[in-house]
Amino acid sequence: MNAERCALLHNEIVKLGWEGSGRDLDDLPQRNWFEFYGDEANEIRNSLSPTLGTFLEQAWEVGDDHSFFYYVMGLSHPSNLFINHSEEKSRGEKERFLTLYAANDIAEHPGGLIFDQNTDTAIIQMTVEDGSTIHNGRQLWYPLETVLEAWLDMIHVGKIRAVTGDVEGPNPKFDPWINIPYSDKMLQETISVFNQLVEAIESRMPGTHQEPSATGLVDDVILRESQVPPGFAYEFIRNVRRPRFQYVAPGLALPTPSTFSNQVFFSILPDPPPDDDDPVLAIAPILLFRSTQNYTAPPDADITGYNLPFSWPYSQVSQYPSGLYLSPVDRESSNPFEDECTLVLPFGIGANGFARTSDGARFGENTEAETSQAKDTFADLFQPGYQPFVEMHGARFVGVLKSWLAMVENGDWSVNEEGIIGGMDEWRKADTAPEWEKYVVPVGW
């Protein structure tokens, strides 16, 4: 942990929030944590590691009327630093774990960003109920600067925004921060990576292709007639380069007018169904890249969707095409990500114990248990697992596309005139000793 760099990152977030809320930087009180809390902070100075103390001597605190970031309200009050951590101590006199940043009330029983003074690493615990997972001995923790860099990146790409005044709609605002479903920068990056993937595949196809490529995965008239609402999915489908091949990944075909129109989940309406003039708030799973094989839910599957690819109400459907879906999203939620995706396989993988989510967990394991036992699952491939920087959410589409692009560029996937060679069984390699690391998306926000 670089305490000075952490303080610079922290203070940059404070300044961005202050300016975004419409206030002048000249009015920003640049008081560090010790100055802000005075005697209460100095009384516990000896319980803080030298590195953490250095950070807090330089990190600004501005008070309760200004949330530091969307997920956390600010550096914890001295009296709250060690609450719920007293049983975890280092060999010396200092407490080992503390809640460095207190969480906003996105989840029940809010926690915060937990800091380990022995290792100078941190991890988000949006609810105290995640304690068993983050302390299971396997969960990866990260340097504080890595967490702050992730938060700052979310601001720079526009996912988290500081705004002035009240915000229309049901989404929470932790003044001055809001969390939007996606930003234009997120959309454009995803389009760019997909186009790079198309170019990488086409450059390896036999023959030459001189004719200009069309735009859009399907024609505009097909897209307009579909039930895809305005938003990330609609703009992605409409603006990417149209490939000159059929298979974008092993066993996964690009949409045709007939297959794209056959969206099995579009018939499931939210309860109560919206009026015609209401904005679409609940987006169903959208099948982008289709397999010829079906997914079938296990006979003992929980109808709520627990451990299934999609939760209720979409878990009512027990059989549907496997493939790459843009995941369902509730635009009214406190943590909406319209660019999430789910790769649904027609078979389970993971029981061999090699397949991993981004957090290092084995597929199907109980992350709250002291030991791990891998199980076959149908939709954990490329998923993040436990989110170390933000509230839980699924895999971002751009990360999966980057993984696929690397597969092509590194020669892991072969190409012929139809695109990527191989059927759905190719995905079984994600649960093998020599191949599993290629199927893990790096940790991110």
Contacts in CASP RR format, 6 or more apart in sequence:
PFRMAT RR
TARGET T0000
AUTHOR 0000-0000-0000
METHOD contacts of the structure
MODEL  1
MNAERCALLHNEIVKLGWEGSGRDLDDLPQRNWFEFYGDEANEIRNSLSP
TLGTFLEQAWEVGDDHSFFYYVMGLSHPSNLFINHSEEKSRGEKERFLTL
YAANDIAEHPGGLIFDQNTDTAIIQMTVEDGSTIHNGRQLWYPLETVLEA
WLDMIHVGKIRAVTGDVEGPNPKFDPWINIPYSDKMLQETISVFNQLVEA
IESRMPGTHQEPSATGLVDDVILRESQVPPGFAYEFIRNVRRPRFQYVAP
GLALPTPSTFSNQVFFSILPDPPPDDDDPVLAIAPILLFRSTQNYTAPPD
ADITGYNLPFSWPYSQVSQYPSGLYLSPVDRESSNPFEDECTLVLPFGIG
ANGFARTSDGARFGENTEAETSQAKDTFADLFQPGYQPFVEMHGARFVGV
LKSWLAMVENGDWSVNEEGIIGGMDEWRKADTAPEWEKYVVPVGW
1 51 0 8 1.000
1 55 0 8 1.000
1 120 0 8 1.000
1 121 0 8 1.000
1 143 0 8 1.000
1 144 0 8 1.000
1 145 0 8 1.000
2 143 0 8 1.000
2 145 0 8 1.000
3 51 0 8 1.000
3 52 0 8 1.000
3 53 0 8 1.000
3 54 0 8 1.000
3 55 0 8 1.000
3 58 0 8 1.000
4 54 0 8 1.000
4 58 0 8 1.000
5 145 0 8 1.000
6 55 0 8 1.000
6 59 0 8 1.000
6 144 0 8 1.000
6 145 0 8 1.000
6 148 0 8 1.000
7 54 0 8 1.000
7 55 0 8 1.000
7 58 0 8 1.000
7 59 0 8 1.000
9 145 0 8 1.000
9 148 0 8 1.000
9 149 0 8 1.000
9 152 0 8 1.000
10 55 0 8 1.000
10 59 0 8 1.000
10 60 0 8 1.000
10 68 0 8 1.000
10 148 0 8 1.000
11 30 0 8 1.000
11 58 0 8 1.000
11 59 0 8 1.000
11 60 0 8 1.000
12 152 0 8 1.000
13 68 0 8 1.000
13 69 0 8 1.000
13 148 0 8 1.000
13 151 0 8 1.000
13 152 0 8 1.000
13 155 0 8 1.000
14 28 0 8 1.000
14 60 0 8 1.000
14 62 0 8 1.000
14 68 0 8 1.000
15 25 0 8 1.000
15 28 0 8 1.000
16 152 0 8 1.000
16 155 0 8 1.000
16 162 0 8 1.000
17 66 0 8 1.000
17 162 0 8 1.000
17 176 0 8 1.000
17 177 0 8 1.000
18 25 0 8 1.000
18 28 0 8 1.000
18 62 0 8 1.000
18 66 0 8 1.000
19 25 0 8 1.000
19 162 0 8 1.000
20 162 0 8 1.000
20 163 0 8 1.000
20 164 0 8 1.000
20 176 0 8 1.000
21 66 0 8 1.000
21 162 0 8 1.000
21 163 0 8 1.000
21 164 0 8 1.000
21 175 0 8 1.000
21 176 0 8 1.000
22 164 0 8 1.000
22 176 0 8 1.000
28 60 0 8 1.000
28 62 0 8 1.000
29 60 0 8 1.000
29 62 0 8 1.000
30 60 0 8 1.000
31 60 0 8 1.000
31 61 0 8 1.000
31 62 0 8 1.000
32 56 0 8 1.000
32 57 0 8 1.000
32 58 0 8 1.000
32 59 0 8 1.000
32 60 0 8 1.000
32 61 0 8 1.000
33 41 0 8 1.000
33 56 0 8 1.000
33 57 0 8 1.000
33 59 0 8 1.000
33 60 0 8 1.000
33 61 0 8 1.000
33 75 0 8 1.000
34 41 0 8 1.000
34 42 0 8 1.000
34 45 0 8 1.000
34 56 0 8 1.000
34 57 0 8 1.000
36 61 0 8 1.000
36 62 0 8 1.000
36 63 0 8 1.000
37 61 0 8 1.000
37 77 0 8 1.000
37 78 0 8 1.000
40 77 0 8 1.000
40 78 0 8 1.000
40 79 0 8 1.000
41 56 0 8 1.000
41 78 0 8 1.000
43 78 0 8 1.000
44 78 0 8 1.000
44 81 0 8 1.000
44 82 0 8 1.000
45 53 0 8 1.000
46 93 0 8 1.000
46 94 0 8 1.000
47 82 0 8 1.000
47 93 0 8 1.000
47 94 0 8 1.000
47 95 0 8 1.000
48 56 0 8 1.000
48 94 0 8 1.000
48 117 0 8 1.000
49 94 0 8 1.000
49 117 0 8 1.000
49 120 0 8 1.000
51 120 0 8 1.000
52 100 0 8 1.000
52 115 0 8 1.000
52 117 0 8 1.000
52 120 0 8 1.000
55 144 0 8 1.000
56 75 0 8 1.000
59 75 0 8 1.000
61 74 0 8 1.000
61 75 0 8 1.000
63 74 0 8 1.000
64 73 0 8 1.000
65 175 0 8 1.000
66 175 0 8 1.000
66 176 0 8 1.000
67 73 0 8 1.000
67 74 0 8 1.000
67 104 0 8 1.000
67 174 0 8 1.000
67 175 0 8 1.000
67 176 0 8 1.000
67 177 0 8 1.000
68 74 0 8 1.000
68 75 0 8 1.000
68 101 0 8 1.000
69 101 0 8 1.000
69 151 0 8 1.000
69 160 0 8 1.000
69 174 0 8 1.000
69 177 0 8 1.000
70 104 0 8 1.000
70 154 0 8 1.000
70 160 0 8 1.000
70 174 0 8 1.000
70 177 0 8 1.000
70 178 0 8 1.000
70 179 0 8 1.000
71 103 0 8 1.000
71 104 0 8 1.000
71 106 0 8 1.000
71 124 0 8 1.000
71 126 0 8 1.000
71 151 0 8 1.000
71 390 0 8 1.000
71 391 0 8 1.000
72 101 0 8 1.000
72 102 0 8 1.000
72 103 0 8 1.000
72 104 0 8 1.000
72 112 0 8 1.000
72 113 0 8 1.000
73 101 0 8 1.000
73 102 0 8 1.000
73 103 0 8 1.000
73 104 0 8 1.000
73 174 0 8 1.000
74 101 0 8 1.000
74 102 0 8 1.000
75 100 0 8 1.000
75 101 0 8 1.000
75 102 0 8 1.000
76 98 0 8 1.000
76 99 0 8 1.000
76 100 0 8 1.000
76 101 0 8 1.000
76 102 0 8 1.000
77 102 0 8 1.000
80 99 0 8 1.000
80 102 0 8 1.000
81 95 0 8 1.000
81 98 0 8 1.000
81 99 0 8 1.000
81 100 0 8 1.000
82 95 0 8 1.000
82 97 0 8 1.000
82 98 0 8 1.000
82 99 0 8 1.000
83 99 0 8 1.000
84 99 0 8 1.000
84 128 0 8 1.000
85 95 0 8 1.000
85 96 0 8 1.000
85 97 0 8 1.000
85 98 0 8 1.000
85 99 0 8 1.000
85 114 0 8 1.000
86 95 0 8 1.000
88 95 0 8 1.000
88 96 0 8 1.000
88 97 0 8 1.000
88 135 0 8 1.000
89 95 0 8 1.000
89 96 0 8 1.000
90 96 0 8 1.000
90 117 0 8 1.000
90 118 0 8 1.000
94 117 0 8 1.000
95 117 0 8 1.000
96 116 0 8 1.000
96 117 0 8 1.000
96 118 0 8 1.000
97 114 0 8 1.000
97 115 0 8 1.000
97 116 0 8 1.000
97 117 0 8 1.000
98 114 0 8 1.000
98 115 0 8 1.000
98 117 0 8 1.000
99 111 0 8 1.000
99 112 0 8 1.000
99 113 0 8 1.000
99 114 0 8 1.000
99 115 0 8 1.000
99 125 0 8 1.000
100 112 0 8 1.000
100 113 0 8 1.000
100 114 0 8 1.000
100 115 0 8 1.000
100 122 0 8 1.000
100 144 0 8 1.000
101 112 0 8 1.000
101 113 0 8 1.000
102 110 0 8 1.000
102 111 0 8 1.000
102 112 0 8 1.000
103 110 0 8 1.000
103 111 0 8 1.000
103 112 0 8 1.000
103 113 0 8 1.000
103 124 0 8 1.000
103 125 0 8 1.000
103 126 0 8 1.000
103 127 0 8 1.000
104 110 0 8 1.000
104 172 0 8 1.000
104 174 0 8 1.000
106 126 0 8 1.000
106 172 0 8 1.000
106 334 0 8 1.000
106 335 0 8 1.000
106 391 0 8 1.000
107 126 0 8 1.000
107 127 0 8 1.000
107 391 0 8 1.000
108 127 0 8 1.000
108 129 0 8 1.000
109 127 0 8 1.000
109 128 0 8 1.000
109 129 0 8 1.000
110 126 0 8 1.000
110 127 0 8 1.000
110 128 0 8 1.000
111 125 0 8 1.000
111 126 0 8 1.000
111 127 0 8 1.000
111 128 0 8 1.000
112 124 0 8 1.000
112 125 0 8 1.000
112 126 0 8 1.000
113 122 0 8 1.000
113 123 0 8 1.000
113 124 0 8 1.000
113 125 0 8 1.000
113 147 0 8 1.000
114 122 0 8 1.000
114 123 0 8 1.000
114 124 0 8 1.000
114 125 0 8 1.000
114 134 0 8 1.000
115 121 0 8 1.000
115 122 0 8 1.000
115 144 0 8 1.000
116 122 0 8 1.000
116 141 0 8 1.000
119 141 0 8 1.000
120 143 0 8 1.000
120 144 0 8 1.000
121 141 0 8 1.000
121 142 0 8 1.000
121 143 0 8 1.000
121 144 0 8 1.000
122 141 0 8 1.000
122 142 0 8 1.000
122 143 0 8 1.000
122 144 0 8 1.000
122 147 0 8 1.000
123 134 0 8 1.000
123 139 0 8 1.000
123 140 0 8 1.000
123 141 0 8 1.000
123 142 0 8 1.000
123 147 0 8 1.000
123 388 0 8 1.000
124 147 0 8 1.000
124 387 0 8 1.000
124 388 0 8 1.000
124 389 0 8 1.000
124 390 0 8 1.000
124 391 0 8 1.000
125 131 0 8 1.000
125 134 0 8 1.000
126 391 0 8 1.000
126 392 0 8 1.000
130 386 0 8 1.000
132 367 0 8 1.000
132 368 0 8 1.000
133 139 0 8 1.000
133 367 0 8 1.000
133 368 0 8 1.000
133 386 0 8 1.000
134 141 0 8 1.000
134 386 0 8 1.000
136 367 0 8 1.000
136 368 0 8 1.000
136 369 0 8 1.000
136 370 0 8 1.000
137 370 0 8 1.000
138 360 0 8 1.000
138 361 0 8 1.000
138 367 0 8 1.000
138 372 0 8 1.000
139 359 0 8 1.000
139 361 0 8 1.000
139 367 0 8 1.000
139 386 0 8 1.000
139 388 0 8 1.000
140 359 0 8 1.000
140 360 0 8 1.000
140 388 0 8 1.000
140 443 0 8 1.000
141 388 0 8 1.000
142 388 0 8 1.000
142 389 0 8 1.000
142 443 0 8 1.000
146 389 0 8 1.000
147 388 0 8 1.000
147 389 0 8 1.000
150 389 0 8 1.000
150 390 0 8 1.000
150 444 0 8 1.000
150 445 0 8 1.000
151 160 0 8 1.000
151 389 0 8 1.000
151 445 0 8 1.000
153 445 0 8 1.000
154 160 0 8 1.000
154 390 0 8 1.000
154 445 0 8 1.000
155 161 0 8 1.000
155 162 0 8 1.000
157 183 0 8 1.000
157 185 0 8 1.000
157 186 0 8 1.000
157 189 0 8 1.000
158 180 0 8 1.000
158 183 0 8 1.000
158 185 0 8 1.000
158 186 0 8 1.000
159 179 0 8 1.000
159 180 0 8 1.000
159 182 0 8 1.000
159 183 0 8 1.000
159 186 0 8 1.000
159 445 0 8 1.000
160 177 0 8 1.000
160 178 0 8 1.000
160 179 0 8 1.000
160 180 0 8 1.000
161 177 0 8 1.000
161 178 0 8 1.000
161 180 0 8 1.000
162 176 0 8 1.000
162 177 0 8 1.000
163 173 0 8 1.000
163 176 0 8 1.000
163 177 0 8 1.000
163 178 0 8 1.000
164 176 0 8 1.000
166 173 0 8 1.000
167 173 0 8 1.000
167 178 0 8 1.000
169 332 0 8 1.000
170 332 0 8 1.000
171 178 0 8 1.000
171 179 0 8 1.000
171 331 0 8 1.000
171 332 0 8 1.000
171 333 0 8 1.000
171 334 0 8 1.000
171 336 0 8 1.000
172 178 0 8 1.000
172 179 0 8 1.000
172 334 0 8 1.000
179 334 0 8 1.000
179 335 0 8 1.000
179 336 0 8 1.000
180 336 0 8 1.000
181 231 0 8 1.000
181 232 0 8 1.000
181 329 0 8 1.000
181 331 0 8 1.000
181 336 0 8 1.000
181 337 0 8 1.000
181 338 0 8 1.000
182 231 0 8 1.000
182 232 0 8 1.000
182 337 0 8 1.000
182 338 0 8 1.000
182 339 0 8 1.000
186 232 0 8 1.000
186 339 0 8 1.000
186 398 0 8 1.000
187 232 0 8 1.000
187 235 0 8 1.000
187 236 0 8 1.000
187 339 0 8 1.000
189 398 0 8 1.000
190 232 0 8 1.000
190 236 0 8 1.000
190 339 0 8 1.000
190 397 0 8 1.000
190 398 0 8 1.000
190 401 0 8 1.000
191 236 0 8 1.000
191 239 0 8 1.000
191 240 0 8 1.000
193 398 0 8 1.000
193 399 0 8 1.000
193 401 0 8 1.000
193 402 0 8 1.000
193 405 0 8 1.000
194 236 0 8 1.000
194 240 0 8 1.000
194 241 0 8 1.000
194 401 0 8 1.000
195 240 0 8 1.000
195 241 0 8 1.000
196 405 0 8 1.000
197 248 0 8 1.000
197 401 0 8 1.000
197 404 0 8 1.000
197 405 0 8 1.000
197 408 0 8 1.000
198 213 0 8 1.000
198 240 0 8 1.000
198 241 0 8 1.000
198 243 0 8 1.000
198 248 0 8 1.000
199 241 0 8 1.000
200 405 0 8 1.000
200 408 0 8 1.000
200 409 0 8 1.000
201 243 0 8 1.000
201 245 0 8 1.000
201 248 0 8 1.000
201 408 0 8 1.000
201 415 0 8 1.000
201 419 0 8 1.000
201 420 0 8 1.000
202 209 0 8 1.000
202 243 0 8 1.000
202 244 0 8 1.000
202 245 0 8 1.000
204 408 0 8 1.000
204 415 0 8 1.000
205 244 0 8 1.000
205 245 0 8 1.000
205 415 0 8 1.000
205 416 0 8 1.000
205 417 0 8 1.000
205 419 0 8 1.000
206 416 0 8 1.000
206 417 0 8 1.000
207 417 0 8 1.000
209 244 0 8 1.000
213 241 0 8 1.000
213 242 0 8 1.000
213 243 0 8 1.000
213 244 0 8 1.000
214 241 0 8 1.000
214 242 0 8 1.000
215 238 0 8 1.000
215 239 0 8 1.000
215 240 0 8 1.000
215 241 0 8 1.000
215 242 0 8 1.000
216 223 0 8 1.000
216 237 0 8 1.000
216 238 0 8 1.000
216 239 0 8 1.000
216 240 0 8 1.000
216 241 0 8 1.000
216 242 0 8 1.000
217 237 0 8 1.000
217 240 0 8 1.000
217 242 0 8 1.000
217 254 0 8 1.000
217 255 0 8 1.000
217 260 0 8 1.000
217 288 0 8 1.000
218 237 0 8 1.000
218 255 0 8 1.000
218 256 0 8 1.000
218 257 0 8 1.000
218 260 0 8 1.000
219 257 0 8 1.000
220 238 0 8 1.000
222 257 0 8 1.000
222 260 0 8 1.000
222 261 0 8 1.000
223 234 0 8 1.000
223 237 0 8 1.000
223 238 0 8 1.000
225 261 0 8 1.000
226 260 0 8 1.000
226 261 0 8 1.000
226 263 0 8 1.000
227 263 0 8 1.000
227 266 0 8 1.000
228 234 0 8 1.000
228 237 0 8 1.000
228 286 0 8 1.000
229 280 0 8 1.000
229 283 0 8 1.000
230 280 0 8 1.000
231 338 0 8 1.000
232 326 0 8 1.000
232 338 0 8 1.000
232 339 0 8 1.000
233 283 0 8 1.000
233 286 0 8 1.000
233 326 0 8 1.000
233 338 0 8 1.000
236 397 0 8 1.000
237 288 0 8 1.000
243 254 0 8 1.000
245 254 0 8 1.000
245 417 0 8 1.000
245 418 0 8 1.000
245 419 0 8 1.000
246 253 0 8 1.000
246 254 0 8 1.000
246 418 0 8 1.000
246 419 0 8 1.000
247 253 0 8 1.000
247 254 0 8 1.000
247 418 0 8 1.000
247 419 0 8 1.000
247 420 0 8 1.000
247 421 0 8 1.000
247 422 0 8 1.000
248 254 0 8 1.000
248 289 0 8 1.000
248 404 0 8 1.000
248 419 0 8 1.000
248 420 0 8 1.000
249 289 0 8 1.000
249 324 0 8 1.000
249 404 0 8 1.000
249 413 0 8 1.000
249 420 0 8 1.000
250 413 0 8 1.000
250 420 0 8 1.000
250 421 0 8 1.000
250 422 0 8 1.000
250 423 0 8 1.000
250 424 0 8 1.000
250 425 0 8 1.000
250 426 0 8 1.000
250 427 0 8 1.000
251 291 0 8 1.000
251 292 0 8 1.000
251 420 0 8 1.000
251 422 0 8 1.000
251 423 0 8 1.000
251 424 0 8 1.000
251 426 0 8 1.000
252 289 0 8 1.000
252 290 0 8 1.000
252 291 0 8 1.000
252 323 0 8 1.000
252 324 0 8 1.000
252 420 0 8 1.000
253 259 0 8 1.000
253 289 0 8 1.000
253 290 0 8 1.000
253 291 0 8 1.000
253 292 0 8 1.000
254 289 0 8 1.000
255 287 0 8 1.000
255 288 0 8 1.000
255 289 0 8 1.000
255 290 0 8 1.000
259 287 0 8 1.000
259 290 0 8 1.000
263 284 0 8 1.000
263 286 0 8 1.000
263 287 0 8 1.000
264 287 0 8 1.000
264 317 0 8 1.000
264 320 0 8 1.000
264 321 0 8 1.000
265 284 0 8 1.000
265 285 0 8 1.000
265 286 0 8 1.000
265 310 0 8 1.000
265 314 0 8 1.000
265 317 0 8 1.000
265 320 0 8 1.000
265 328 0 8 1.000
266 284 0 8 1.000
268 284 0 8 1.000
268 313 0 8 1.000
268 314 0 8 1.000
268 316 0 8 1.000
268 317 0 8 1.000
270 281 0 8 1.000
270 282 0 8 1.000
270 313 0 8 1.000
271 313 0 8 1.000
274 280 0 8 1.000
274 281 0 8 1.000
279 331 0 8 1.000
280 331 0 8 1.000
281 330 0 8 1.000
281 331 0 8 1.000
281 332 0 8 1.000
282 328 0 8 1.000
282 329 0 8 1.000
282 330 0 8 1.000
282 331 0 8 1.000
282 332 0 8 1.000
283 328 0 8 1.000
283 329 0 8 1.000
283 330 0 8 1.000
283 331 0 8 1.000
283 338 0 8 1.000
284 314 0 8 1.000
284 328 0 8 1.000
285 310 0 8 1.000
285 314 0 8 1.000
285 325 0 8 1.000
285 326 0 8 1.000
285 327 0 8 1.000
285 328 0 8 1.000
285 342 0 8 1.000
286 325 0 8 1.000
286 326 0 8 1.000
287 321 0 8 1.000
287 323 0 8 1.000
287 324 0 8 1.000
287 325 0 8 1.000
288 324 0 8 1.000
288 325 0 8 1.000
288 326 0 8 1.000
288 341 0 8 1.000
289 323 0 8 1.000
289 324 0 8 1.000
290 321 0 8 1.000
290 323 0 8 1.000
291 321 0 8 1.000
291 322 0 8 1.000
291 323 0 8 1.000
291 346 0 8 1.000
291 424 0 8 1.000
292 321 0 8 1.000
293 321 0 8 1.000
293 322 0 8 1.000
293 346 0 8 1.000
293 424 0 8 1.000
294 319 0 8 1.000
294 320 0 8 1.000
294 321 0 8 1.000
294 322 0 8 1.000
294 346 0 8 1.000
295 309 0 8 1.000
295 319 0 8 1.000
295 320 0 8 1.000
295 321 0 8 1.000
295 322 0 8 1.000
295 323 0 8 1.000
295 344 0 8 1.000
295 345 0 8 1.000
295 346 0 8 1.000
295 378 0 8 1.000
296 318 0 8 1.000
296 319 0 8 1.000
296 346 0 8 1.000
297 308 0 8 1.000
297 315 0 8 1.000
297 318 0 8 1.000
297 319 0 8 1.000
301 307 0 8 1.000
301 308 0 8 1.000
301 315 0 8 1.000
301 318 0 8 1.000
302 308 0 8 1.000
302 315 0 8 1.000
303 312 0 8 1.000
303 315 0 8 1.000
303 316 0 8 1.000
304 311 0 8 1.000
304 312 0 8 1.000
304 315 0 8 1.000
305 311 0 8 1.000
305 312 0 8 1.000
305 315 0 8 1.000
307 364 0 8 1.000
307 377 0 8 1.000
308 315 0 8 1.000
308 378 0 8 1.000
308 379 0 8 1.000
309 325 0 8 1.000
309 342 0 8 1.000
309 344 0 8 1.000
309 378 0 8 1.000
309 379 0 8 1.000
310 325 0 8 1.000
310 327 0 8 1.000
310 328 0 8 1.000
310 342 0 8 1.000
311 328 0 8 1.000
314 328 0 8 1.000
320 344 0 8 1.000
322 344 0 8 1.000
322 345 0 8 1.000
322 346 0 8 1.000
322 424 0 8 1.000
323 343 0 8 1.000
323 344 0 8 1.000
323 345 0 8 1.000
324 341 0 8 1.000
324 342 0 8 1.000
324 343 0 8 1.000
324 344 0 8 1.000
324 400 0 8 1.000
325 341 0 8 1.000
325 342 0 8 1.000
325 343 0 8 1.000
325 344 0 8 1.000
326 338 0 8 1.000
326 339 0 8 1.000
326 340 0 8 1.000
326 341 0 8 1.000
326 397 0 8 1.000
327 340 0 8 1.000
327 341 0 8 1.000
327 342 0 8 1.000
327 394 0 8 1.000
329 336 0 8 1.000
329 337 0 8 1.000
329 338 0 8 1.000
329 340 0 8 1.000
330 336 0 8 1.000
331 338 0 8 1.000
334 391 0 8 1.000
335 390 0 8 1.000
335 391 0 8 1.000
335 392 0 8 1.000
335 393 0 8 1.000
337 393 0 8 1.000
337 394 0 8 1.000
337 396 0 8 1.000
339 396 0 8 1.000
339 397 0 8 1.000
339 398 0 8 1.000
340 393 0 8 1.000
340 394 0 8 1.000
340 395 0 8 1.000
340 396 0 8 1.000
340 397 0 8 1.000
341 382 0 8 1.000
341 394 0 8 1.000
341 395 0 8 1.000
341 396 0 8 1.000
341 397 0 8 1.000
341 400 0 8 1.000
342 379 0 8 1.000
342 383 0 8 1.000
342 394 0 8 1.000
342 395 0 8 1.000
343 379 0 8 1.000
343 381 0 8 1.000
343 382 0 8 1.000
343 400 0 8 1.000
343 427 0 8 1.000
344 378 0 8 1.000
344 379 0 8 1.000
345 378 0 8 1.000
345 379 0 8 1.000
345 381 0 8 1.000
345 424 0 8 1.000
345 427 0 8 1.000
346 378 0 8 1.000
346 424 0 8 1.000
347 376 0 8 1.000
347 378 0 8 1.000
347 424 0 8 1.000
347 428 0 8 1.000
348 376 0 8 1.000
348 377 0 8 1.000
348 378 0 8 1.000
349 355 0 8 1.000
349 363 0 8 1.000
349 376 0 8 1.000
349 377 0 8 1.000
349 381 0 8 1.000
349 427 0 8 1.000
349 428 0 8 1.000
349 430 0 8 1.000
349 431 0 8 1.000
350 362 0 8 1.000
350 363 0 8 1.000
350 364 0 8 1.000
350 374 0 8 1.000
350 375 0 8 1.000
350 376 0 8 1.000
350 377 0 8 1.000
350 380 0 8 1.000
350 430 0 8 1.000
350 431 0 8 1.000
351 363 0 8 1.000
351 374 0 8 1.000
351 375 0 8 1.000
351 376 0 8 1.000
351 431 0 8 1.000
352 374 0 8 1.000
352 431 0 8 1.000
352 432 0 8 1.000
353 362 0 8 1.000
353 363 0 8 1.000
353 374 0 8 1.000
353 431 0 8 1.000
354 430 0 8 1.000
354 431 0 8 1.000
354 432 0 8 1.000
354 433 0 8 1.000
354 436 0 8 1.000
355 362 0 8 1.000
355 363 0 8 1.000
355 374 0 8 1.000
355 380 0 8 1.000
355 381 0 8 1.000
355 430 0 8 1.000
355 431 0 8 1.000
355 436 0 8 1.000
355 439 0 8 1.000
356 362 0 8 1.000
356 363 0 8 1.000
356 436 0 8 1.000
356 440 0 8 1.000
357 363 0 8 1.000
357 380 0 8 1.000
357 383 0 8 1.000
357 384 0 8 1.000
357 385 0 8 1.000
357 440 0 8 1.000
358 383 0 8 1.000
358 384 0 8 1.000
358 385 0 8 1.000
358 440 0 8 1.000
358 441 0 8 1.000
358 442 0 8 1.000
358 443 0 8 1.000
358 444 0 8 1.000
359 384 0 8 1.000
359 385 0 8 1.000
359 386 0 8 1.000
359 387 0 8 1.000
359 388 0 8 1.000
359 443 0 8 1.000
360 385 0 8 1.000
360 440 0 8 1.000
361 367 0 8 1.000
361 372 0 8 1.000
361 385 0 8 1.000
361 386 0 8 1.000
362 372 0 8 1.000
362 373 0 8 1.000
362 374 0 8 1.000
363 374 0 8 1.000
363 375 0 8 1.000
363 376 0 8 1.000
363 377 0 8 1.000
363 380 0 8 1.000
363 431 0 8 1.000
364 374 0 8 1.000
364 375 0 8 1.000
364 376 0 8 1.000
364 377 0 8 1.000
364 380 0 8 1.000
365 372 0 8 1.000
365 373 0 8 1.000
365 374 0 8 1.000
365 375 0 8 1.000
366 372 0 8 1.000
366 373 0 8 1.000
367 386 0 8 1.000
381 427 0 8 1.000
381 430 0 8 1.000
381 439 0 8 1.000
382 395 0 8 1.000
382 399 0 8 1.000
382 400 0 8 1.000
382 403 0 8 1.000
382 439 0 8 1.000
382 440 0 8 1.000
382 441 0 8 1.000
383 394 0 8 1.000
383 395 0 8 1.000
384 393 0 8 1.000
384 394 0 8 1.000
384 395 0 8 1.000
384 441 0 8 1.000
384 443 0 8 1.000
384 444 0 8 1.000
385 392 0 8 1.000
385 394 0 8 1.000
386 392 0 8 1.000
387 393 0 8 1.000
387 445 0 8 1.000
388 443 0 8 1.000
389 444 0 8 1.000
389 445 0 8 1.000
390 445 0 8 1.000
395 441 0 8 1.000
399 441 0 8 1.000
400 441 0 8 1.000
402 441 0 8 1.000
403 438 0 8 1.000
403 439 0 8 1.000
403 441 0 8 1.000
404 413 0 8 1.000
406 412 0 8 1.000
406 438 0 8 1.000
407 413 0 8 1.000
407 438 0 8 1.000
408 415 0 8 1.000
408 420 0 8 1.000
412 438 0 8 1.000
413 420 0 8 1.000
413 421 0 8 1.000
413 426 0 8 1.000
414 420 0 8 1.000
414 421 0 8 1.000
414 422 0 8 1.000
415 421 0 8 1.000
427 439 0 8 1.000
429 435 0 8 1.000
429 436 0 8 1.000
429 438 0 8 1.000
429 439 0 8 1.000
430 436 0 8 1.000
430 438 0 8 1.000
430 439 0 8 1.000
END
